């Protein structure tokens, strides 16, 4: 196994992890900023007001993008197993 294969696998792993995490992280960011602005305008300081909308939004995004995320993860797994299989030859 040479260094170019290790660099390829590391880069491919990081890209896949970022692609899988991006929809959920962006949703948390948008909902968090929106709720914080709402709290600043209305002077409401309730902790459940920040957690519940994030949980609902993340659940909705997971349902919406879950199939795509599973396809990306399965493709990545097949690529990794293909690389592992080729190392022995």
MARRO-916861 format. One record per residue: residue number from 1; residue in one letter; x, y, z of N, C-alpha, C in turn. Coordinates in pm, 1 decimal. Layout:
BEGIN
@num->NUM residuo->a n.xx->X n.yy->Y n.zz->Z ca.xx->X ca.yy->Y ca.zz->Z c.xx->X c.yy->Y c.zz->Z
...
***
This chain:
BEGIN
@num->1 residuo->x n.xx->85.4 n.yy->-115.9 n.zz->0.0 ca.xx->0.0 ca.yy->0.0 ca.zz->0.0 c.xx->91.0 c.yy->123.5 c.zz->0.0
@num->2 residuo->x n.xx->70.3 n.yy->209.4 n.zz->-98.3 ca.xx->154.2 ca.yy->328.2 ca.zz->-107.6 c.xx->83.3 c.yy->450.8 c.zz->-48.6
@num->3 residuo->x n.xx->159.2 n.yy->558.2 n.zz->-39.6 ca.xx->105.6 ca.yy->677.7 ca.zz->26.4 c.xx->-7.1 c.yy->743.0 c.zz->-52.4
@num->4 residuo->x n.xx->-7.7 n.yy->729.9 n.zz->-184.1 ca.xx->-115.0 ca.yy->791.5 ca.zz->-262.8 c.xx->-249.5 c.yy->725.1 c.zz->-234.2
@num->5 residuo->x n.xx->-250.7 n.yy->595.5 n.zz->-211.2 ca.xx->-374.6 ca.yy->525.8 ca.zz->-177.2 c.xx->-424.8 c.yy->569.8 c.zz->-39.3
@num->6 residuo->x n.xx->-334.9 n.yy->584.7 n.zz->55.6 ca.xx->-373.5 ca.yy->628.7 ca.zz->189.5 c.xx->-429.6 c.yy->770.5 c.zz->184.0
@num->7 residuo->x n.xx->-365.8 n.yy->859.0 n.zz->108.2 ca.xx->-416.2 ca.yy->995.7 ca.zz->93.8 c.xx->-551.3 c.yy->997.8 c.zz->24.8
@num->8 residuo->x n.xx->-569.7 n.yy->914.0 n.zz->-77.0 ca.xx->-698.3 ca.yy->906.1 ca.zz->-145.8 c.xx->-807.4 c.yy->859.3 c.zz->-50.8
@num->9 residuo->x n.xx->-779.4 n.yy->754.0 n.zz->24.9 ca.xx->-879.6 ca.yy->701.7 ca.zz->117.9 c.xx->-913.2 c.yy->803.5 c.zz->227.4
@num->10 residuo->x n.xx->-813.3 n.yy->872.2 n.zz->278.7 ca.xx->-837.8 ca.yy->973.9 ca.zz->380.6 c.xx->-920.5 c.yy->1089.4 c.zz->327.2
@num->11 residuo->x n.xx->-886.7 n.yy->1135.3 n.zz->208.7 ca.xx->-963.1 ca.yy->1245.8 ca.zz->149.0 c.xx->-1105.6 c.yy->1202.7 c.zz->117.0
@num->12 residuo->x n.xx->-1121.2 n.yy->1086.1 n.zz->62.3 ca.xx->-1254.1 ca.yy->1033.8 ca.zz->27.0 c.xx->-1340.0 c.yy->1016.2 c.zz->152.8
@num->13 residuo->x n.xx->-1278.1 n.yy->971.1 n.zz->260.8 ca.xx->-1350.2 ca.yy->954.5 ca.zz->387.1 c.xx->-1397.1 c.yy->1088.9 c.zz->441.8
@num->14 residuo->x n.xx->-1310.0 n.yy->1189.2 n.zz->441.4 ca.xx->-1347.7 ca.yy->1321.3 ca.zz->491.1 c.xx->-1455.6 c.yy->1386.3 c.zz->404.6
@num->15 residuo->x n.xx->-1444.3 n.yy->1372.8 n.zz->272.6 ca.xx->-1546.1 ca.yy->1428.7 ca.zz->183.5 c.xx->-1682.2 c.yy->1363.8 c.zz->207.1
@num->16 residuo->x n.xx->-1682.2 n.yy->1233.6 n.zz->225.6 ca.xx->-1808.0 ca.yy->1162.7 ca.zz->248.9 c.xx->-1868.7 c.yy->1203.3 c.zz->382.7
@num->17 residuo->x n.xx->-1786.0 n.yy->1214.6 n.zz->484.5 ca.xx->-1836.9 ca.yy->1255.8 ca.zz->616.1 c.xx->-1895.8 c.yy->1396.3 c.zz->611.0
@num->18 residuo->x n.xx->-1830.5 n.yy->1487.6 n.zz->540.1 ca.xx->-1883.0 ca.yy->1623.5 ca.zz->527.1 c.xx->-2013.8 c.yy->1626.1 c.zz->447.5
@num->19 residuo->x n.xx->-2021.1 n.yy->1546.6 n.zz->342.6 ca.xx->-2144.5 ca.yy->1542.1 ca.zz->263.3 c.xx->-2260.6 c.yy->1486.8 c.zz->345.6
@num->20 residuo->x n.xx->-2233.9 n.yy->1386.4 n.zz->428.0 ca.xx->-2340.2 ca.yy->1326.8 ca.zz->509.0 c.xx->-2383.8 c.yy->1419.4 c.zz->622.4
@num->21 residuo->x n.xx->-2291.5 n.yy->1494.4 n.zz->677.7 ca.xx->-2323.9 ca.yy->1580.6 ca.zz->791.1 c.xx->-2378.4 c.yy->1716.5 c.zz->749.9
@num->22 residuo->x n.xx->-2353.8 n.yy->1759.3 n.zz->627.2 ca.xx->-2389.4 ca.yy->1894.6 ca.zz->584.0 c.xx->-2538.1 c.yy->1927.4 c.zz->597.0
@num->23 residuo->x n.xx->-2630.7 n.yy->1843.8 n.zz->551.0 ca.xx->-2772.0 ca.yy->1883.1 ca.zz->562.4 c.xx->-2816.9 c.yy->1902.9 c.zz->707.1
@num->24 residuo->x n.xx->-2773.5 n.yy->1817.1 n.zz->796.3 ca.xx->-2815.1 ca.yy->1827.8 ca.zz->936.1 c.xx->-2748.7 c.yy->1947.4 c.zz->1002.9
@num->25 residuo->x n.xx->-2620.0 n.yy->1968.3 n.zz->977.1 ca.xx->-2550.9 ca.yy->2081.9 ca.zz->1038.6 c.xx->-2605.2 c.yy->2215.2 c.zz->988.4
@num->26 residuo->x n.xx->-2631.9 n.yy->2224.6 n.zz->859.5 ca.xx->-2687.0 ca.yy->2349.5 ca.zz->806.1 c.xx->-2826.4 c.yy->2376.4 c.zz->860.7
@num->27 residuo->x n.xx->-2905.0 n.yy->2271.1 n.zz->877.6 ca.xx->-3038.5 ca.yy->2287.9 ca.zz->935.8 c.xx->-3028.6 c.yy->2337.9 c.zz->1079.1
@num->28 residuo->x n.xx->-2940.9 n.yy->2278.8 n.zz->1158.2 ca.xx->-2921.8 ca.yy->2324.8 ca.zz->1296.8 c.xx->-2875.5 c.yy->2469.2 c.zz->1300.1
@num->29 residuo->x n.xx->-2787.8 n.yy->2507.0 n.zz->1209.1 ca.xx->-2738.1 ca.yy->2644.0 ca.zz->1205.0 c.xx->-2850.4 c.yy->2742.4 c.zz->1173.0
@num->30 residuo->x n.xx->-2927.6 n.yy->2713.2 n.zz->1070.5 ca.xx->-3034.9 ca.yy->2804.7 ca.zz->1029.4 c.xx->-3142.6 c.yy->2815.0 c.zz->1137.9
@num->31 residuo->x n.xx->-3184.4 n.yy->2701.1 n.zz->1191.5 ca.xx->-3288.1 ca.yy->2703.1 ca.zz->1294.8 c.xx->-3235.9 c.yy->2771.1 c.zz->1421.3
@num->32 residuo->x n.xx->-3112.2 n.yy->2745.8 n.zz->1457.8 ca.xx->-3054.6 ca.yy->2807.8 ca.zz->1576.7 c.xx->-3046.3 c.yy->2958.7 c.zz->1565.4
@num->33 residuo->x n.xx->-3001.6 n.yy->3008.7 n.zz->1450.3 ca.xx->-2993.1 ca.yy->3153.6 ca.zz->1430.7 c.xx->-3131.8 c.yy->3215.7 c.zz->1429.8
@num->34 residuo->x n.xx->-3226.8 n.yy->3149.6 n.zz->1365.2 ca.xx->-3363.4 ca.yy->3202.5 ca.zz->1359.4 c.xx->-3425.0 c.yy->3210.5 c.zz->1499.2
@num->35 residuo->x n.xx->-3409.9 n.yy->3105.6 n.zz->1577.0 ca.xx->-3467.5 ca.yy->3104.8 ca.zz->1712.0 c.xx->-3397.6 c.yy->3206.9 c.zz->1801.4
@num->36 residuo->x n.xx->-3266.6 n.yy->3220.5 n.zz->1787.0 ca.xx->-3193.6 ca.yy->3318.6 ca.zz->1866.0 c.xx->-3238.2 c.yy->3460.9 c.zz->1832.8
@num->37 residuo->x n.xx->-3258.9 n.yy->3488.1 n.zz->1704.9 ca.xx->-3309.7 ca.yy->3620.4 ca.zz->1666.6 c.xx->-3449.9 c.yy->3643.4 c.zz->1722.7
@num->38 residuo->x n.xx->-3532.9 n.yy->3540.7 n.zz->1716.7 ca.xx->-3667.3 ca.yy->3551.4 ca.zz->1772.0 c.xx->-3662.1 c.yy->3577.6 c.zz->1922.6
@num->39 residuo->x n.xx->-3573.4 n.yy->3509.7 n.zz->1992.0 ca.xx->-3559.3 ca.yy->3530.8 ca.zz->2135.8 c.xx->-3506.1 c.yy->3670.5 c.zz->2167.4
@num->40 residuo->x n.xx->-3414.6 n.yy->3720.2 n.zz->2085.5 ca.xx->-3360.3 ca.yy->3853.6 ca.zz->2109.8 c.xx->-3466.0 c.yy->3961.4 c.zz->2087.5
@num->41 residuo->x n.xx->-3551.3 n.yy->3941.6 n.zz->1989.4 ca.xx->-3654.5 ca.yy->4040.3 ca.zz->1960.0 c.xx->-3763.1 c.yy->4039.7 c.zz->2066.4
@num->42 residuo->x n.xx->-3801.8 n.yy->3920.7 n.zz->2112.5 ca.xx->-3913.6 ca.yy->3909.7 ca.zz->2206.1 c.xx->-3870.1 c.yy->3901.4 c.zz->2352.6
@num->43 residuo->x n.xx->-3741.1 n.yy->3895.0 n.zz->2378.7 ca.xx->-3686.5 ca.yy->3883.3 ca.zz->2515.8 c.xx->-3735.7 c.yy->3759.4 c.zz->2588.8
@num->44 residuo->x n.xx->-3760.2 n.yy->3653.8 n.zz->2516.0 ca.xx->-3798.7 ca.yy->3525.7 ca.zz->2576.0 c.xx->-3671.6 c.yy->3443.8 c.zz->2596.4
@num->45 residuo->x n.xx->-3649.5 n.yy->3395.1 n.zz->2717.8 ca.xx->-3528.8 ca.yy->3318.0 ca.zz->2749.3 c.xx->-3567.6 c.yy->3178.1 c.zz->2798.5
@num->46 residuo->x n.xx->-3626.1 n.yy->3099.6 n.zz->2714.3 ca.xx->-3667.2 ca.yy->2965.0 ca.zz->2751.0 c.xx->-3579.1 c.yy->2865.2 c.zz->2676.3
@num->47 residuo->x n.xx->-3518.9 n.yy->2772.0 n.zz->2748.0 ca.xx->-3428.5 ca.yy->2675.3 ca.zz->2684.9 c.xx->-3500.6 c.yy->2578.1 c.zz->2592.1
@num->48 residuo->x n.xx->-3624.6 n.yy->2543.9 n.zz->2626.0 ca.xx->-3696.9 ca.yy->2450.3 ca.zz->2539.6 c.xx->-3729.5 c.yy->2513.5 c.zz->2406.1
@num->49 residuo->x n.xx->-3734.2 n.yy->2645.0 n.zz->2400.6 ca.xx->-3761.9 ca.yy->2712.3 ca.zz->2274.3 c.xx->-3647.8 c.yy->2694.5 c.zz->2175.1
@num->50 residuo->x n.xx->-3527.0 n.yy->2669.1 n.zz->2223.7 ca.xx->-3415.1 ca.yy->2647.5 ca.zz->2132.0 c.xx->-3399.7 c.yy->2500.9 c.zz->2093.4
@num->51 residuo->x n.xx->-3434.2 n.yy->2410.5 n.zz->2182.2 ca.xx->-3409.2 ca.yy->2268.4 ca.zz->2157.6 c.xx->-3518.0 c.yy->2204.3 c.zz->2071.8
@num->52 residuo->x n.xx->-3642.1 n.yy->2231.6 n.zz->2102.0 ca.xx->-3752.6 ca.yy->2164.3 ca.zz->2033.4 c.xx->-3755.0 c.yy->2194.8 c.zz->1883.8
@num->53 residuo->x n.xx->-3742.3 n.yy->2320.6 n.zz->1839.7 ca.xx->-3741.6 ca.yy->2344.4 ca.zz->1694.1 c.xx->-3624.1 c.yy->2277.3 c.zz->1623.3
@num->54 residuo->x n.xx->-3508.0 n.yy->2272.9 n.zz->1689.7 ca.xx->-3392.9 ca.yy->2205.5 ca.zz->1628.6 c.xx->-3419.3 c.yy->2056.1 c.zz->1612.7
@num->55 residuo->x n.xx->-3475.7 n.yy->1994.0 n.zz->1715.4 ca.xx->-3505.7 ca.yy->1850.7 ca.zz->1707.3 c.xx->-3606.4 c.yy->1821.3 c.zz->1596.9
@num->56 residuo->x n.xx->-3709.2 n.yy->1902.7 n.zz->1588.3 ca.xx->-3809.7 ca.yy->1882.9 ca.zz->1483.6 c.xx->-3750.0 c.yy->1903.5 c.zz->1344.4
@num->57 residuo->x n.xx->-3669.1 n.yy->2007.8 n.zz->1329.1 ca.xx->-3608.3 ca.yy->2034.8 ca.zz->1198.8 c.xx->-3509.9 c.yy->1925.1 c.zz->1159.2
@num->58 residuo->x n.xx->-3429.6 n.yy->1878.6 n.zz->1253.8 ca.xx->-3333.6 ca.yy->1771.4 ca.zz->1223.4 c.xx->-3407.2 c.yy->1643.0 c.zz->1188.5
@num->59 residuo->x n.xx->-3514.9 n.yy->1612.4 n.zz->1259.7 ca.xx->-3594.2 ca.yy->1494.2 ca.zz->1225.6 c.xx->-3652.4 c.yy->1503.4 c.zz->1086.1
@num->60 residuo->x n.xx->-3704.2 n.yy->1621.0 n.zz->1049.8 ca.xx->-3760.9 ca.yy->1639.2 ca.zz->916.7 c.xx->-3654.2 c.yy->1626.6 c.zz->808.2
@num->61 residuo->x n.xx->-3538.0 n.yy->1688.1 n.zz->830.0 ca.xx->-3429.9 ca.yy->1680.8 ca.zz->730.8 c.xx->-3376.8 c.yy->1538.7 c.zz->719.0
@num->62 residuo->x n.xx->-3370.7 n.yy->1467.6 n.zz->829.2 ca.xx->-3326.0 ca.yy->1328.2 ca.zz->824.3 c.xx->-3424.0 c.yy->1242.6 c.zz->744.2
@num->63 residuo->x n.xx->-3552.3 n.yy->1264.9 n.zz->763.3 ca.xx->-3651.0 ca.yy->1193.2 ca.zz->683.0 c.xx->-3642.1 c.yy->1231.9 c.zz->535.9
@num->64 residuo->x n.xx->-3617.4 n.yy->1359.2 n.zz->509.4 ca.xx->-3613.1 ca.yy->1408.5 ca.zz->372.1 c.xx->-3488.8 c.yy->1359.9 c.zz->298.3
@num->65 residuo->x n.xx->-3372.6 n.yy->1365.5 n.zz->363.2 ca.xx->-3246.1 ca.yy->1331.1 ca.zz->298.3 c.xx->-3193.2 c.yy->1193.8 c.zz->337.6
@num->66 residuo->x n.xx->-3267.6 n.yy->1116.3 n.zz->414.5 ca.xx->-3219.0 ca.yy->987.2 ca.zz->462.5 c.xx->-3185.7 c.yy->890.0 c.zz->351.5
@num->67 residuo->x n.xx->-3268.3 n.yy->885.1 n.zz->248.4 ca.xx->-3241.5 ca.yy->793.9 ca.zz->136.1 c.xx->-3113.3 c.yy->829.7 c.zz->62.9
@num->68 residuo->x n.xx->-3095.8 n.yy->959.9 n.zz->39.4 ca.xx->-2974.1 ca.yy->1004.9 ca.zz->-27.9 c.xx->-2850.8 c.yy->977.0 c.zz->57.8
@num->69 residuo->x n.xx->-2861.9 n.yy->1000.9 n.zz->186.6 ca.xx->-2749.8 ca.yy->976.8 ca.zz->277.2 c.xx->-2713.2 c.yy->828.3 c.zz->280.2
@num->70 residuo->x n.xx->-2813.9 n.yy->743.0 n.zz->278.7 ca.xx->-2788.6 ca.yy->599.1 ca.zz->276.4 c.xx->-2720.5 c.yy->556.6 c.zz->146.3
@num->71 residuo->x n.xx->-2761.9 n.yy->613.1 n.zz->33.2 ca.xx->-2697.9 ca.yy->581.4 ca.zz->-95.0 c.xx->-2551.3 c.yy->622.8 c.zz->-95.0
@num->72 residuo->x n.xx->-2522.3 n.yy->742.0 n.zz->-44.1 ca.xx->-2383.6 ca.yy->790.2 ca.zz->-38.8 c.xx->-2300.0 c.yy->699.3 c.zz->50.6
@num->73 residuo->x n.xx->-2356.1 n.yy->660.4 n.zz->164.5 ca.xx->-2283.3 ca.yy->574.5 ca.zz->257.4 c.xx->-2259.4 c.yy->434.9 c.zz->198.9
@num->74 residuo->x n.xx->-2357.6 n.yy->380.0 n.zz->130.1 ca.xx->-2339.9 ca.yy->248.2 ca.zz->67.6 c.xx->-2237.1 c.yy->252.9 c.zz->-45.0
@num->75 residuo->x n.xx->-2238.2 n.yy->360.5 n.zz->-124.2 ca.xx->-2137.9 ca.yy->374.9 ca.zz->-231.1 c.xx->-1998.5 c.yy->385.2 c.zz->-170.7
@num->76 residuo->x n.xx->-1985.2 n.yy->462.9 n.zz->-64.4 ca.xx->-1855.9 ca.yy->476.8 ca.zz->2.6 c.xx->-1808.5 c.yy->342.3 c.zz->57.3
@num->77 residuo->x n.xx->-1899.7 n.yy->267.1 n.zz->119.4 ca.xx->-1863.9 ca.yy->136.6 ca.zz->175.5 c.xx->-1819.3 c.yy->40.6 c.zz->66.6
@num->78 residuo->x n.xx->-1890.4 n.yy->39.9 n.zz->-46.1 ca.xx->-1850.2 ca.yy->-46.7 ca.zz->-157.7 c.xx->-1713.5 c.yy->-6.3 c.zz->-212.3
@num->79 residuo->x n.xx->-1686.2 n.yy->124.5 n.zz->-221.9 ca.xx->-1554.9 ca.yy->170.0 ca.zz->-268.1 c.xx->-1443.9 c.yy->126.8 c.zz->-173.0
@num->80 residuo->x n.xx->-1468.7 n.yy->140.5 n.zz->-43.6 ca.xx->-1366.7 ca.yy->101.4 ca.zz->54.9 c.xx->-1340.4 c.yy->-49.0 c.zz->49.2
@num->81 residuo->x n.xx->-1448.1 n.yy->-128.1 n.zz->42.3 ca.xx->-1428.0 ca.yy->-273.4 ca.zz->33.9 c.xx->-1359.3 c.yy->-312.3 c.zz->-96.8
@num->82 residuo->x n.xx->-1385.5 n.yy->-238.4 n.zz->-204.6 ca.xx->-1315.1 ca.yy->-263.6 ca.zz->-330.0 c.xx->-1167.8 c.yy->-234.5 c.zz->-316.5
@num->83 residuo->x n.xx->-1132.9 n.yy->-126.7 n.zz->-248.2 ca.xx->-991.3 ca.yy->-94.7 ca.zz->-225.8 c.xx->-924.8 c.yy->-199.1 c.zz->-138.1
@num->84 residuo->x n.xx->-995.3 n.yy->-246.3 n.zz->-36.1 ca.xx->-939.5 ca.yy->-348.7 ca.zz->52.6 c.xx->-916.7 c.yy->-478.5 c.zz->-25.1
@num->85 residuo->x n.xx->-1009.2 n.yy->-510.6 n.zz->-112.9 ca.xx->-996.3 ca.yy->-632.4 ca.zz->-191.7 c.xx->-877.4 c.yy->-623.4 c.zz->-288.9
@num->86 residuo->x n.xx->-852.4 n.yy->-504.5 n.zz->-343.1 ca.xx->-742.3 ca.yy->-487.9 ca.zz->-437.7 c.xx->-605.0 c.yy->-481.5 c.zz->-371.5
@num->87 residuo->x n.xx->-600.9 n.yy->-456.3 n.zz->-240.8 ca.xx->-472.3 ca.yy->-447.8 ca.zz->-172.2 c.xx->-402.7 c.yy->-583.8 c.zz->-171.4
@num->88 residuo->x n.xx->-478.4 n.yy->-690.8 n.zz->-157.3 ca.xx->-421.0 ca.yy->-824.7 ca.zz->-149.6 c.xx->-365.0 c.yy->-874.6 c.zz->-281.4
@num->89 residuo->x n.xx->-402.2 n.yy->-812.7 n.zz->-392.0 ca.xx->-356.6 ca.yy->-862.4 ca.zz->-523.6 c.xx->-235.4 c.yy->-791.9 c.zz->-571.8
***
